[in-house]
Amino acid sequence: MTSRLQEGLRTAVFNGLRAAFRITPMPERMRDRLRQSYLERFADTLPQGPRGKKADTTKAAHRPRARSDAPALGHVPRRQEPLPSPLPATLVAFYLPQFHTIAENDAWWGKGFTEWRNVSRALPQFEGHAQPRLPGDLGFYDLRNPHVMRDQAALAREYGIGAFCFYYYWFGGKTLLEAPLQQWLQDDSIDLPFCLCWANENWSRRWDGRADDILIGQQHSAEDDLAFIAHIAPYLRDRRYLRVDGKPLLLVYRPGLLPEPKATAARWRAWCNEHGIGEIFIAYTQSFDRADPTDYGFDAAVEFPPNLATPANITADQQLINPDFRGQVLDWRELANDYRQRPLPGYRLFPGVNCGWDNEARRPGAGRTYLHSAPRRYRDWLGDTIHRRLAGRPASDRLVFVNAWNEWAEGAVLEPDARLGHAWLQATRDALTRSVTPTSTDTTLLRPCLVVHAWYPDVLDEIIGMLVSGAHRFRVIVTTSAEKVAQVRAMIDKHGIEAEIEAVENRGRDILPFLRVADRLLNEGEQLVLKLHTKKSPHRHDGDAWRSQLIGHLLSPSRVDGIVRAYREDSGLGLVAPEGHVQPLGFYWGANEGNVRYLASRLGIAAPEVDSDDFISGSMFWARLEALRPLLDAHLDDWEFEAEAGQVDGTFAHAIERVFALAARDAGYRVRSAAGVCGEPEPPASQPYAFARRG
């Protein structure tokens, strides 16, 4: 039997078993346990799963060729901003104390090993795969340096993290990676609360595919239970130790591995009462099952995403850089939606959120990547958890666990990184600060923003003249090259209006500067923008007519009030385009098809239908910023935009021009013409487009 037939048979058998498993009625806890037991015993029966597509080597490569630490669209610097008092919830971030050398890791993985070795060796496996993910302001730190944890604690507090939950490694009387925790315990100047999570698994060589090779194992017993609780007693007694209902909180990663978890919990409680600690609060992470904690003799459970969720497998949509990639690519957005919709059970449960996941660094060529995570999407999930899922809960139950503070090799990181800076931390603070996250049903629009890219400053006079002739007042942002700032400023001053002027690199035409400004405005809470640029199209004889028509349809005083009113009245209105300039996408693929299809995959939107989809020619339009979230949350990189060389088609910027409408519709918004929303007649649909040739 050929390998292909064998794989087909294996897939068919597995899918049949999975379908039967899913429709068989059983308690959730039993389902979780049976699933985990099967995966541990029969992992070799799992089908390979979908494979990615071979990358088109004739097209531009969408991956960094020189470096991967340059800031991307959406990079956020460190900011000093107030937090609400009191905080609406206590955020507890899981913390990995791996980032220092120990003798055991030297022996198992090579001299000088720390998690940073895994992190720095990661490579992108498919187009748009952001690897390696490298640290930002805190650098490649060594936790033996006491200043590191002080800096981490200060940063965490500044952005609203209420506590760290340290993974604790105890193996029958031997501890690993405990030095940073002991350092923390001894440094009373660190005022951030903390708790422990006993990671009570065996350590094996599963990183390199040899899970049956045990490096150091657990020795669970009654004697070990007492030795463990006695060893961690100094932590439990510390004034900073996190408490629930006044009791020190102790987590266990996998209570199902304990021979008698109820007996273990009873021994711990008795020992603590007998030795002056008093009652303790015991919880477990729902990393492998969702049992009622009382089944274990525990007090509560903690959600642990991305575990125990099955988002869509989108590996087949990816264009592979590594043709031998055997990993999985899953949709992080489905993970977030799954957890957001889960009702809280009858037992005590502390919700969890996840800020991304990609363990390619630990499993080169075979990792699991949750694609389409983004700081704002994490903010929405966290905010919804705080303000909706926990609504009405007492303060003692308003704990939310975040996975994780610094799981660098698994791509779950709140710490600043090189590409996005402090974006994940800023999103954390925003979730705590904003009681209501803007949604498509929010119809309260502030004054609109006018964003103009002024490559030709002489044309700016025409735009400003039309702007000041109307009654509507805009917030005005003008982008231009550094050498043209003075000319633009003089133009602005001549008309006596206020405007923000930003100097930008001559890259990405009007598109990249607009995306940068739109990303910032969205973070600032703005909702409505009009995107214009000083279009001349010098390669065309009718370039001035093209520009005048586009701008006139969108900015004429008779139109502005009607368009703004339409946005206020219609929460589903996403883009408003100049009539006559919404054209069939398939007519004008030109040299853009490859980039447009790549962008659809990168943004996580539906692949374009060339026979039915359209785009806004000329890239001028009104936009509800929420409708552009698929583009803005993709965190495109500057290097993806080609160097300026007078190109008239086929660049990355031209492809994004063709994606604006696709992205807005995929996000659930409508695209309408300016004439349509103002109640004016549309041009004949059969009229040929004067400003482009089909091709």
MOMO-V546309 format. One record per residue. N is the residue number from 1. RES is the residue in one small letter. SS is DSSP state (h for helix, s for strand, l for the rest). Layout:
N&RES&SS + N&RES&SS
This chain:
1&m&l + 2&t&l + 3&s&h + 4&r&h + 5&l&h + 6&q&h + 7&e&h + 8&g&h + 9&l&h + 10&r&h + 11&t&h + 12&a&h + 13&v&h + 14&f&h + 15&n&h + 16&g&h + 17&l&h + 18&r&h + 19&a&h + 20&a&h + 21&f&h + 22&r&h + 23&i&h + 24&t&l + 25&p&l + 26&m&l + 27&p&l + 28&e&h + 29&r&h + 30&m&h + 31&r&h + 32&d&h + 33&r&h + 34&l&h + 35&r&h + 36&q&h + 37&s&h + 38&y&h + 39&l&h + 40&e&h + 41&r&h + 42&f&l + 43&a&h + 44&d&h + 45&t&h + 46&l&l + 47&p&l + 48&q&l + 49&g&l + 50&p&l + 51&r&l + 52&g&l + 53&k&s + 54&k&s + 55&a&l + 56&d&l + 57&t&l + 58&t&l + 59&k&l + 60&a&l + 61&a&l + 62&h&l + 63&r&l + 64&p&l + 65&r&l + 66&a&l + 67&r&l + 68&s&l + 69&d&l + 70&a&l + 71&p&l + 72&a&s + 73&l&l + 74&g&l + 75&h&l + 76&v&s + 77&p&l + 78&r&l + 79&r&l + 80&q&l + 81&e&l + 82&p&l + 83&l&l + 84&p&l + 85&s&l + 86&p&l + 87&l&l + 88&p&l + 89&a&l + 90&t&s + 91&l&s + 92&v&s + 93&a&s + 94&f&s + 95&y&s + 96&l&l + 97&p&l + 98&q&l + 99&f&l + 100&h&l + 101&t&l + 102&i&l + 103&a&h + 104&e&h + 105&n&h + 106&d&h + 107&a&h + 108&w&h + 109&w&h + 110&g&l + 111&k&l + 112&g&l + 113&f&l + 114&t&l + 115&e&h + 116&w&h + 117&r&h + 118&n&h + 119&v&h + 120&s&h + 121&r&h + 122&a&l + 123&l&l + 124&p&l + 125&q&l + 126&f&s + 127&e&l + 128&g&l + 129&h&l + 130&a&l + 131&q&l + 132&p&l + 133&r&l + 134&l&l + 135&p&s + 136&g&l + 137&d&l + 138&l&l + 139&g&l + 140&f&l + 141&y&l + 142&d&l + 143&l&l + 144&r&l + 145&n&l + 146&p&h + 147&h&h + 148&v&h + 149&m&h + 150&r&h + 151&d&h + 152&q&h + 153&a&h + 154&a&h + 155&l&h + 156&a&h + 157&r&h + 158&e&h + 159&y&l + 160&g&l + 161&i&s + 162&g&s + 163&a&s + 164&f&s + 165&c&s + 166&f&s + 167&y&s + 168&y&s + 169&y&s + 170&w&s + 171&f&s + 172&g&l + 173&g&l + 174&k&s + 175&t&s + 176&l&s + 177&l&l + 178&e&l + 179&a&h + 180&p&h + 181&l&h + 182&q&h + 183&q&h + 184&w&h + 185&l&h + 186&q&h + 187&d&l + 188&d&l + 189&s&l + 190&i&l + 191&d&l + 192&l&l + 193&p&s + 194&f&s + 195&c&s + 196&l&s + 197&c&s + 198&w&s + 199&a&l + 200&n&l + 201&e&l + 202&n&l + 203&w&s + 204&s&s + 205&r&s + 206&r&h + 207&w&h + 208&d&h + 209&g&l + 210&r&s + 211&a&s + 212&d&s + 213&d&s + 214&i&s + 215&l&s + 216&i&s + 217&g&l + 218&q&l + 219&q&l + 220&h&l + 221&s&l + 222&a&h + 223&e&h + 224&d&h + 225&d&h + 226&l&h + 227&a&h + 228&f&h + 229&i&h + 230&a&h + 231&h&h + 232&i&h + 233&a&h + 234&p&h + 235&y&h + 236&l&h + 237&r&h + 238&d&l + 239&r&l + 240&r&l + 241&y&s + 242&l&l + 243&r&s + 244&v&s + 245&d&l + 246&g&l + 247&k&s + 248&p&s + 249&l&s + 250&l&s + 251&l&s + 252&v&s + 253&y&l + 254&r&l + 255&p&h + 256&g&h + 257&l&h + 258&l&l + 259&p&l + 260&e&l + 261&p&h + 262&k&h + 263&a&h + 264&t&h + 265&a&h + 266&a&h + 267&r&h + 268&w&h + 269&r&h + 270&a&h + 271&w&h + 272&c&h + 273&n&h + 274&e&h + 275&h&l + 276&g&l + 277&i&l + 278&g&l + 279&e&l + 280&i&s + 281&f&s + 282&i&s + 283&a&s + 284&y&s + 285&t&s + 286&q&s + 287&s&l + 288&f&l + 289&d&l + 290&r&l + 291&a&l + 292&d&l + 293&p&h + 294&t&h + 295&d&h + 296&y&h + 297&g&l + 298&f&l + 299&d&l + 300&a&s + 301&a&s + 302&v&s + 303&e&s + 304&f&l + 305&p&l + 306&p&l + 307&n&l + 308&l&l + 309&a&l + 310&t&l + 311&p&l + 312&a&l + 313&n&s + 314&i&l + 315&t&h + 316&a&h + 317&d&h + 318&q&l + 319&q&s + 320&l&s + 321&i&l + 322&n&l + 323&p&l + 324&d&l + 325&f&l + 326&r&l + 327&g&l + 328&q&s + 329&v&s + 330&l&s + 331&d&s + 332&w&h + 333&r&h + 334&e&h + 335&l&h + 336&a&h + 337&n&h + 338&d&h + 339&y&h + 340&r&h + 341&q&h + 342&r&l + 343&p&l + 344&l&l + 345&p&l + 346&g&l + 347&y&l + 348&r&l + 349&l&s + 350&f&s + 351&p&l + 352&g&s + 353&v&s + 354&n&s + 355&c&l + 356&g&l + 357&w&s + 358&d&s + 359&n&h + 360&e&h + 361&a&h + 362&r&l + 363&r&l + 364&p&l + 365&g&l + 366&a&l + 367&g&l + 368&r&s + 369&t&s + 370&y&s + 371&l&s + 372&h&l + 373&s&l + 374&a&l + 375&p&h + 376&r&h + 377&r&h + 378&y&h + 379&r&h + 380&d&h + 381&w&h + 382&l&h + 383&g&h + 384&d&h + 385&t&h + 386&i&h + 387&h&h + 388&r&h + 389&r&h + 390&l&l + 391&a&l + 392&g&l + 393&r&l + 394&p&l + 395&a&h + 396&s&h + 397&d&h + 398&r&l + 399&l&s + 400&v&s + 401&f&s + 402&v&s + 403&n&s + 404&a&l + 405&w&l + 406&n&s + 407&e&s + 408&w&h + 409&a&h + 410&e&h + 411&g&l + 412&a&s + 413&v&s + 414&l&l + 415&e&l + 416&p&l + 417&d&s + 418&a&l + 419&r&l + 420&l&l + 421&g&s + 422&h&l + 423&a&h + 424&w&h + 425&l&h + 426&q&h + 427&a&h + 428&t&h + 429&r&h + 430&d&h + 431&a&h + 432&l&h + 433&t&h + 434&r&l + 435&s&l + 436&v&l + 437&t&l + 438&p&l + 439&t&l + 440&s&l + 441&t&l + 442&d&l + 443&t&l + 444&t&l + 445&l&l + 446&l&l + 447&r&l + 448&p&l + 449&c&s + 450&l&s + 451&v&s + 452&v&s + 453&h&s + 454&a&l + 455&w&l + 456&y&l + 457&p&h + 458&d&h + 459&v&h + 460&l&h + 461&d&h + 462&e&h + 463&i&h + 464&i&h + 465&g&h + 466&m&h + 467&l&h + 468&v&h + 469&s&h + 470&g&l + 471&a&l + 472&h&l + 473&r&l + 474&f&l + 475&r&s + 476&v&s + 477&i&s + 478&v&s + 479&t&s + 480&t&s + 481&s&l + 482&a&h + 483&e&h + 484&k&h + 485&v&h + 486&a&h + 487&q&h + 488&v&h + 489&r&h + 490&a&h + 491&m&h + 492&i&h + 493&d&h + 494&k&h + 495&h&h + 496&g&l + 497&i&l + 498&e&l + 499&a&l + 500&e&s + 501&i&s + 502&e&s + 503&a&s + 504&v&l + 505&e&l + 506&n&l + 507&r&s + 508&g&l + 509&r&h + 510&d&h + 511&i&h + 512&l&h + 513&p&h + 514&f&h + 515&l&h + 516&r&h + 517&v&h + 518&a&h + 519&d&h + 520&r&h + 521&l&h + 522&l&h + 523&n&h + 524&e&h + 525&g&l + 526&e&l + 527&q&l + 528&l&s + 529&v&s + 530&l&s + 531&k&s + 532&l&s + 533&h&s + 534&t&l + 535&k&l + 536&k&l + 537&s&l + 538&p&l + 539&h&l + 540&r&l + 541&h&l + 542&d&l + 543&g&h + 544&d&h + 545&a&h + 546&w&h + 547&r&h + 548&s&h + 549&q&h + 550&l&h + 551&i&h + 552&g&h + 553&h&h + 554&l&h + 555&l&h + 556&s&l + 557&p&h + 558&s&h + 559&r&h + 560&v&h + 561&d&h + 562&g&h + 563&i&h + 564&v&h + 565&r&h + 566&a&h + 567&y&h + 568&r&h + 569&e&h + 570&d&l + 571&s&l + 572&g&l + 573&l&s + 574&g&s + 575&l&s + 576&v&s + 577&a&s + 578&p&l + 579&e&l + 580&g&l + 581&h&l + 582&v&s + 583&q&s + 584&p&s + 585&l&h + 586&g&h + 587&f&h + 588&y&h + 589&w&l + 590&g&l + 591&a&l + 592&n&l + 593&e&h + 594&g&h + 595&n&h + 596&v&h + 597&r&h + 598&y&h + 599&l&h + 600&a&h + 601&s&h + 602&r&h + 603&l&h + 604&g&l + 605&i&l + 606&a&l + 607&a&l + 608&p&l + 609&e&l + 610&v&l + 611&d&l + 612&s&l + 613&d&l + 614&d&s + 615&f&s + 616&i&s + 617&s&l + 618&g&l + 619&s&l + 620&m&l + 621&f&s + 622&w&s + 623&a&s + 624&r&s + 625&l&h + 626&e&h + 627&a&h + 628&l&h + 629&r&h + 630&p&h + 631&l&h + 632&l&h + 633&d&l + 634&a&l + 635&h&l + 636&l&l + 637&d&s + 638&d&h + 639&w&h + 640&e&h + 641&f&l + 642&e&l + 643&a&s + 644&e&l + 645&a&l + 646&g&l + 647&q&l + 648&v&l + 649&d&l + 650&g&l + 651&t&l + 652&f&h + 653&a&h + 654&h&h + 655&a&h + 656&i&h + 657&e&h + 658&r&l + 659&v&l + 660&f&h + 661&a&h + 662&l&h + 663&a&h + 664&a&h + 665&r&h + 666&d&h + 667&a&l + 668&g&l + 669&y&l + 670&r&s + 671&v&s + 672&r&s + 673&s&s + 674&a&h + 675&a&h + 676&g&h + 677&v&h + 678&c&l + 679&g&l + 680&e&l + 681&p&l + 682&e&l + 683&p&l + 684&p&l + 685&a&l + 686&s&l + 687&q&l + 688&p&l + 689&y&l + 690&a&l + 691&f&l + 692&a&l + 693&r&l + 694&r&l + 695&g&l
